[in-house]
Amino acid sequence: MKYVNTHEAKTQLSKLIAAVRAGEEVVICQAGKPVARLAPYEPARKKIRLGTFKGKIKLAPDWDSPATNAEIEALMLGEGPPRR
């Protein structure tokens, strides 16, 4: 970690940014006390939005019927569609 005063930070900003890009952390001090820290920028993560498809997906009334379940099971097992 590198400590610099505000005057040095103003005059050497490009070099300090290069140091941060190289992985070094830089602390800027004023009157000998740390007041700011230069660190690599990390973009914010996108928030997950729950319920995005609410009201957009419609299920058939018989979506969970025994006949539908049998058809899905047959398709998953590779037997083809069941005979009705």
N, C-alpha and C positions, 0 to 999 in steps of 0.2 A: 504494500500500500504506500502510495506516494502522497506526501503532504506538501502543499504549496500555499503561498499567501495570495491574496486577491490581486495584487499588482502583477505577480508572476503569472497568475492565471490569465489575466487580461492580455499580457504580452506574449504568452506561450500557448494560447488556446489550441492552435493547430497541432502542436506537439503533444499536448495533453490528450487531445482526442485520439491521436495516433496511438498513444500509450493505452488508452481505454480499449481501442479496437484490438490491441495486442493482448488484452486480457488483464491488464493492470487496473487497479482501482485507484482513483485520485480523490483526495480530500482537500477541499479549499478552506483555508483558515483565515480568520480576520482577528487581528490582535492576539494571535497565538491560539485561538480557540476554533475548533472545527465548526463550520457553518453550512457546508454543502458537500455533496459527494457526487462525483462523476462515475457513472457505471454504464455498461452496455444497455442499449434500449431493447426492451422485450415487448413486442406488441401484445395488446390485451387479447385474451381468448374470447371467441364468440360465445355468447350465452346460448344455452340450449333452451329452446322454446317448446314447452310441453303443450299438447292439445292443438297442434297446428292443423290437423285434419278434422277437428271436431265439426260435425255437421256437414262434412263433405263426402263421407263414406256412408253408403247405404247398404245394409245387409238384407238379403232376402229373408222373408219370414221363416223359411225352413232351413236356414243356414246351418243349424245344429241338429237336424233331424237324423234318425238312424240311417235313412237311405243315403243322405249326403255323406255321412261319416263312412259308410260302407264304400261309397264311390271313391272317396279320398283315400281310404285304406288300400283299395284295389290299385289305384293309380300309383301310390307310393311303393307298393310291392311289385310293380311292373306287370300286373295281371291284365291291364287294360280296363276299360270301363265295364262295370258289372251289367249283366243283363237285367232288364226290368220286366 
